[in-house]
Amino acid sequence: MRKIFSVLLLGITIFTFAFNHPALAADAGNGAKVFSANCASCHAGGKNLVQANKSLKTEDLEKYGMNSAEAIIAQVTNGKNAMPAFKARLKPEQIEDVAAYVLEQAEKGWK
């Protein structure tokens, strides 16, 4: 009985951790490489050279509802306004990695 309880508790703990940390599957290190090759021409240092008021800094991500991996993934995948879609150029895993990188850099203030 104790063994069953321990296994059940371990499963609940792992599930809870995974649910609260879904972005851990993405690789921000790889995202940095993909960002550098595909995004930095318009978003160097977290800026936005096309629309300066819509930077990748925390305040702007929050202001425009882009402060989640899901929102960034959708934007990068499908594009919007002046931003092109990258779904034909990047694999879904690469886009997830870019989202993780953007969120990580935003938390650090793009330093």
mmCIF file of the C-alpha atoms, coordinates in Angstrom:
data_MODEL
# 
_entry.id   MODEL 
# 
loop_
_atom_site.group_PDB 
_atom_site.id 
_atom_site.type_symbol 
_atom_site.label_atom_id 
_atom_site.label_alt_id 
_atom_site.label_comp_id 
_atom_site.label_asym_id 
_atom_site.label_entity_id 
_atom_site.label_seq_id 
_atom_site.pdbx_PDB_ins_code 
_atom_site.Cartn_x 
_atom_site.Cartn_y 
_atom_site.Cartn_z 
_atom_site.occupancy 
_atom_site.B_iso_or_equiv 
_atom_site.pdbx_formal_charge 
_atom_site.auth_seq_id 
_atom_site.auth_comp_id 
_atom_site.auth_asym_id 
_atom_site.auth_atom_id 
_atom_site.pdbx_PDB_model_num 
ATOM 1   C CA . MET A 1 1   ? 0.000  0.000  0.000   1.00 0.00 ? 1   MET A CA 1 
ATOM 2   C CA . ARG A 1 2   ? 2.815  2.375  0.916   1.00 0.00 ? 2   ARG A CA 1 
ATOM 3   C CA . LYS A 1 3   ? 4.507  1.629  -2.419  1.00 0.00 ? 3   LYS A CA 1 
ATOM 4   C CA . ILE A 1 4   ? 1.329  2.429  -4.370  1.00 0.00 ? 4   ILE A CA 1 
ATOM 5   C CA . PHE A 1 5   ? 0.923  5.680  -2.454  1.00 0.00 ? 5   PHE A CA 1 
ATOM 6   C CA . SER A 1 6   ? 4.561  6.656  -3.160  1.00 0.00 ? 6   SER A CA 1 
ATOM 7   C CA . VAL A 1 7   ? 4.207  5.941  -6.873  1.00 0.00 ? 7   VAL A CA 1 
ATOM 8   C CA . LEU A 1 8   ? 0.937  7.862  -7.007  1.00 0.00 ? 8   LEU A CA 1 
ATOM 9   C CA . LEU A 1 9   ? 2.471  10.799 -5.157  1.00 0.00 ? 9   LEU A CA 1 
ATOM 10  C CA . LEU A 1 10  ? 5.484  10.796 -7.501  1.00 0.00 ? 10  LEU A CA 1 
ATOM 11  C CA . GLY A 1 11  ? 3.178  10.792 -10.527 1.00 0.00 ? 11  GLY A CA 1 
ATOM 12  C CA . ILE A 1 12  ? 1.156  13.699 -9.172  1.00 0.00 ? 12  ILE A CA 1 
ATOM 13  C CA . THR A 1 13  ? 4.343  15.630 -8.417  1.00 0.00 ? 13  THR A CA 1 
ATOM 14  C CA . ILE A 1 14  ? 5.731  15.095 -11.937 1.00 0.00 ? 14  ILE A CA 1 
ATOM 15  C CA . PHE A 1 15  ? 2.391  16.010 -13.527 1.00 0.00 ? 15  PHE A CA 1 
ATOM 16  C CA . THR A 1 16  ? 2.110  19.165 -11.420 1.00 0.00 ? 16  THR A CA 1 
ATOM 17  C CA . PHE A 1 17  ? 5.664  20.233 -12.278 1.00 0.00 ? 17  PHE A CA 1 
ATOM 18  C CA . ALA A 1 18  ? 5.171  19.594 -16.005 1.00 0.00 ? 18  ALA A CA 1 
ATOM 19  C CA . PHE A 1 19  ? 1.840  21.438 -16.018 1.00 0.00 ? 19  PHE A CA 1 
ATOM 20  C CA . ASN A 1 20  ? 3.341  24.486 -14.317 1.00 0.00 ? 20  ASN A CA 1 
ATOM 21  C CA . HIS A 1 21  ? 6.498  24.498 -16.459 1.00 0.00 ? 21  HIS A CA 1 
ATOM 22  C CA . PRO A 1 22  ? 5.367  23.664 -20.029 1.00 0.00 ? 22  PRO A CA 1 
ATOM 23  C CA . ALA A 1 23  ? 8.104  25.737 -21.696 1.00 0.00 ? 23  ALA A CA 1 
ATOM 24  C CA . LEU A 1 24  ? 10.846 23.534 -20.259 1.00 0.00 ? 24  LEU A CA 1 
ATOM 25  C CA . ALA A 1 25  ? 10.624 21.266 -23.295 1.00 0.00 ? 25  ALA A CA 1 
ATOM 26  C CA . ALA A 1 26  ? 11.777 24.125 -25.522 1.00 0.00 ? 26  ALA A CA 1 
ATOM 27  C CA . ASP A 1 27  ? 15.487 24.851 -25.941 1.00 0.00 ? 27  ASP A CA 1 
ATOM 28  C CA . ALA A 1 28  ? 16.199 28.566 -25.415 1.00 0.00 ? 28  ALA A CA 1 
ATOM 29  C CA . GLY A 1 29  ? 19.836 28.019 -26.414 1.00 0.00 ? 29  GLY A CA 1 
ATOM 30  C CA . ASN A 1 30  ? 18.769 26.744 -29.809 1.00 0.00 ? 30  ASN A CA 1 
ATOM 31  C CA . GLY A 1 31  ? 16.158 29.502 -29.882 1.00 0.00 ? 31  GLY A CA 1 
ATOM 32  C CA . ALA A 1 32  ? 18.971 32.054 -29.616 1.00 0.00 ? 32  ALA A CA 1 
ATOM 33  C CA . LYS A 1 33  ? 20.593 30.622 -32.755 1.00 0.00 ? 33  LYS A CA 1 
ATOM 34  C CA . VAL A 1 34  ? 17.313 30.532 -34.680 1.00 0.00 ? 34  VAL A CA 1 
ATOM 35  C CA . PHE A 1 35  ? 16.451 34.064 -33.488 1.00 0.00 ? 35  PHE A CA 1 
ATOM 36  C CA . SER A 1 36  ? 19.848 35.360 -34.555 1.00 0.00 ? 36  SER A CA 1 
ATOM 37  C CA . ALA A 1 37  ? 19.487 33.863 -38.033 1.00 0.00 ? 37  ALA A CA 1 
ATOM 38  C CA . ASN A 1 38  ? 15.836 34.744 -38.652 1.00 0.00 ? 38  ASN A CA 1 
ATOM 39  C CA . CYS A 1 39  ? 14.579 37.444 -36.297 1.00 0.00 ? 39  CYS A CA 1 
ATOM 40  C CA . ALA A 1 40  ? 17.452 39.687 -35.235 1.00 0.00 ? 40  ALA A CA 1 
ATOM 41  C CA . SER A 1 41  ? 17.352 41.791 -38.404 1.00 0.00 ? 41  SER A CA 1 
ATOM 42  C CA . CYS A 1 42  ? 14.088 43.319 -37.130 1.00 0.00 ? 42  CYS A CA 1 
ATOM 43  C CA . HIS A 1 43  ? 14.282 42.472 -33.414 1.00 0.00 ? 43  HIS A CA 1 
ATOM 44  C CA . ALA A 1 44  ? 17.928 42.943 -32.385 1.00 0.00 ? 44  ALA A CA 1 
ATOM 45  C CA . GLY A 1 45  ? 18.187 43.459 -28.642 1.00 0.00 ? 45  GLY A CA 1 
ATOM 46  C CA . GLY A 1 46  ? 14.464 42.939 -28.233 1.00 0.00 ? 46  GLY A CA 1 
ATOM 47  C CA . LYS A 1 47  ? 13.601 46.002 -30.293 1.00 0.00 ? 47  LYS A CA 1 
ATOM 48  C CA . ASN A 1 48  ? 11.188 46.226 -33.185 1.00 0.00 ? 48  ASN A CA 1 
ATOM 49  C CA . LEU A 1 49  ? 12.632 48.144 -36.115 1.00 0.00 ? 49  LEU A CA 1 
ATOM 50  C CA . VAL A 1 50  ? 9.316  48.192 -37.990 1.00 0.00 ? 50  VAL A CA 1 
ATOM 51  C CA . GLN A 1 51  ? 7.003  49.215 -35.119 1.00 0.00 ? 51  GLN A CA 1 
ATOM 52  C CA . ALA A 1 52  ? 9.097  50.632 -32.280 1.00 0.00 ? 52  ALA A CA 1 
ATOM 53  C CA . ASN A 1 53  ? 6.201  50.631 -29.806 1.00 0.00 ? 53  ASN A CA 1 
ATOM 54  C CA . LYS A 1 54  ? 5.816  46.833 -30.145 1.00 0.00 ? 54  LYS A CA 1 
ATOM 55  C CA . SER A 1 55  ? 9.167  45.638 -28.834 1.00 0.00 ? 55  SER A CA 1 
ATOM 56  C CA . LEU A 1 56  ? 9.946  42.264 -27.315 1.00 0.00 ? 56  LEU A CA 1 
ATOM 57  C CA . LYS A 1 57  ? 10.439 43.785 -23.885 1.00 0.00 ? 57  LYS A CA 1 
ATOM 58  C CA . THR A 1 58  ? 8.287  42.534 -21.017 1.00 0.00 ? 58  THR A CA 1 
ATOM 59  C CA . GLU A 1 59  ? 6.136  45.668 -20.805 1.00 0.00 ? 59  GLU A CA 1 
ATOM 60  C CA . ASP A 1 60  ? 5.233  45.545 -24.490 1.00 0.00 ? 60  ASP A CA 1 
ATOM 61  C CA . LEU A 1 61  ? 4.726  41.781 -24.553 1.00 0.00 ? 61  LEU A CA 1 
ATOM 62  C CA . GLU A 1 62  ? 2.252  42.187 -21.694 1.00 0.00 ? 62  GLU A CA 1 
ATOM 63  C CA . LYS A 1 63  ? 0.617  45.268 -23.206 1.00 0.00 ? 63  LYS A CA 1 
ATOM 64  C CA . TYR A 1 64  ? -0.079 43.509 -26.504 1.00 0.00 ? 64  TYR A CA 1 
ATOM 65  C CA . GLY A 1 65  ? -0.973 40.083 -25.076 1.00 0.00 ? 65  GLY A CA 1 
ATOM 66  C CA . MET A 1 66  ? 2.217  38.449 -26.329 1.00 0.00 ? 66  MET A CA 1 
ATOM 67  C CA . ASN A 1 67  ? 3.637  37.429 -22.945 1.00 0.00 ? 67  ASN A CA 1 
ATOM 68  C CA . SER A 1 68  ? 3.160  33.683 -23.340 1.00 0.00 ? 68  SER A CA 1 
ATOM 69  C CA . ALA A 1 69  ? 4.866  30.991 -25.372 1.00 0.00 ? 69  ALA A CA 1 
ATOM 70  C CA . GLU A 1 70  ? 1.555  30.216 -27.076 1.00 0.00 ? 70  GLU A CA 1 
ATOM 71  C CA . ALA A 1 71  ? 1.052  33.809 -28.258 1.00 0.00 ? 71  ALA A CA 1 
ATOM 72  C CA . ILE A 1 72  ? 4.612  34.122 -29.543 1.00 0.00 ? 72  ILE A CA 1 
ATOM 73  C CA . ILE A 1 73  ? 4.415  30.749 -31.281 1.00 0.00 ? 73  ILE A CA 1 
ATOM 74  C CA . ALA A 1 74  ? 1.195  31.809 -33.026 1.00 0.00 ? 74  ALA A CA 1 
ATOM 75  C CA . GLN A 1 75  ? 2.725  35.139 -34.109 1.00 0.00 ? 75  GLN A CA 1 
ATOM 76  C CA . VAL A 1 76  ? 5.937  33.594 -35.432 1.00 0.00 ? 76  VAL A CA 1 
ATOM 77  C CA . THR A 1 77  ? 4.097  30.743 -37.128 1.00 0.00 ? 77  THR A CA 1 
ATOM 78  C CA . ASN A 1 78  ? 1.358  32.766 -38.815 1.00 0.00 ? 78  ASN A CA 1 
ATOM 79  C CA . GLY A 1 79  ? 2.773  36.285 -38.932 1.00 0.00 ? 79  GLY A CA 1 
ATOM 80  C CA . LYS A 1 80  ? 0.669  39.387 -38.409 1.00 0.00 ? 80  LYS A CA 1 
ATOM 81  C CA . ASN A 1 81  ? 0.629  42.847 -39.958 1.00 0.00 ? 81  ASN A CA 1 
ATOM 82  C CA . ALA A 1 82  ? 4.216  43.660 -41.021 1.00 0.00 ? 82  ALA A CA 1 
ATOM 83  C CA . MET A 1 83  ? 5.645  40.435 -39.561 1.00 0.00 ? 83  MET A CA 1 
ATOM 84  C CA . PRO A 1 84  ? 5.901  37.572 -42.042 1.00 0.00 ? 84  PRO A CA 1 
ATOM 85  C CA . ALA A 1 85  ? 4.853  34.011 -41.244 1.00 0.00 ? 85  ALA A CA 1 
ATOM 86  C CA . PHE A 1 86  ? 7.697  31.624 -40.544 1.00 0.00 ? 86  PHE A CA 1 
ATOM 87  C CA . LYS A 1 87  ? 5.753  28.343 -40.717 1.00 0.00 ? 87  LYS A CA 1 
ATOM 88  C CA . ALA A 1 88  ? 7.236  27.527 -44.133 1.00 0.00 ? 88  ALA A CA 1 
ATOM 89  C CA . ARG A 1 89  ? 10.802 28.394 -43.052 1.00 0.00 ? 89  ARG A CA 1 
ATOM 90  C CA . LEU A 1 90  ? 11.048 27.022 -39.526 1.00 0.00 ? 90  LEU A CA 1 
ATOM 91  C CA . LYS A 1 91  ? 10.075 23.731 -37.934 1.00 0.00 ? 91  LYS A CA 1 
ATOM 92  C CA . PRO A 1 92  ? 7.542  23.878 -35.079 1.00 0.00 ? 92  PRO A CA 1 
ATOM 93  C CA . GLU A 1 93  ? 10.302 22.919 -32.618 1.00 0.00 ? 93  GLU A CA 1 
ATOM 94  C CA . GLN A 1 94  ? 12.436 25.849 -33.801 1.00 0.00 ? 94  GLN A CA 1 
ATOM 95  C CA . ILE A 1 95  ? 9.519  28.237 -33.321 1.00 0.00 ? 95  ILE A CA 1 
ATOM 96  C CA . GLU A 1 96  ? 8.949  26.871 -29.802 1.00 0.00 ? 96  GLU A CA 1 
ATOM 97  C CA . ASP A 1 97  ? 12.646 27.390 -29.085 1.00 0.00 ? 97  ASP A CA 1 
ATOM 98  C CA . VAL A 1 98  ? 12.443 30.998 -30.322 1.00 0.00 ? 98  VAL A CA 1 
ATOM 99  C CA . ALA A 1 99  ? 9.451  31.628 -28.057 1.00 0.00 ? 99  ALA A CA 1 
ATOM 100 C CA . ALA A 1 100 ? 11.382 30.250 -25.070 1.00 0.00 ? 100 ALA A CA 1 
ATOM 101 C CA . TYR A 1 101 ? 14.361 32.448 -25.972 1.00 0.00 ? 101 TYR A CA 1 
ATOM 102 C CA . VAL A 1 102 ? 12.238 35.588 -26.361 1.00 0.00 ? 102 VAL A CA 1 
ATOM 103 C CA . LEU A 1 103 ? 10.530 35.054 -23.005 1.00 0.00 ? 103 LEU A CA 1 
ATOM 104 C CA . GLU A 1 104 ? 13.846 34.307 -21.303 1.00 0.00 ? 104 GLU A CA 1 
ATOM 105 C CA . GLN A 1 105 ? 15.458 37.439 -22.741 1.00 0.00 ? 105 GLN A CA 1 
ATOM 106 C CA . ALA A 1 106 ? 12.450 39.584 -21.869 1.00 0.00 ? 106 ALA A CA 1 
ATOM 107 C CA . GLU A 1 107 ? 12.756 38.449 -18.239 1.00 0.00 ? 107 GLU A CA 1 
ATOM 108 C CA . LYS A 1 108 ? 16.443 39.439 -18.313 1.00 0.00 ? 108 LYS A CA 1 
ATOM 109 C CA . GLY A 1 109 ? 15.692 42.807 -19.914 1.00 0.00 ? 109 GLY A CA 1 
ATOM 110 C CA . TRP A 1 110 ? 17.404 41.795 -23.187 1.00 0.00 ? 110 TRP A CA 1 
ATOM 111 C CA . LYS A 1 111 ? 20.866 42.205 -21.678 1.00 0.00 ? 111 LYS A CA 1 
# 
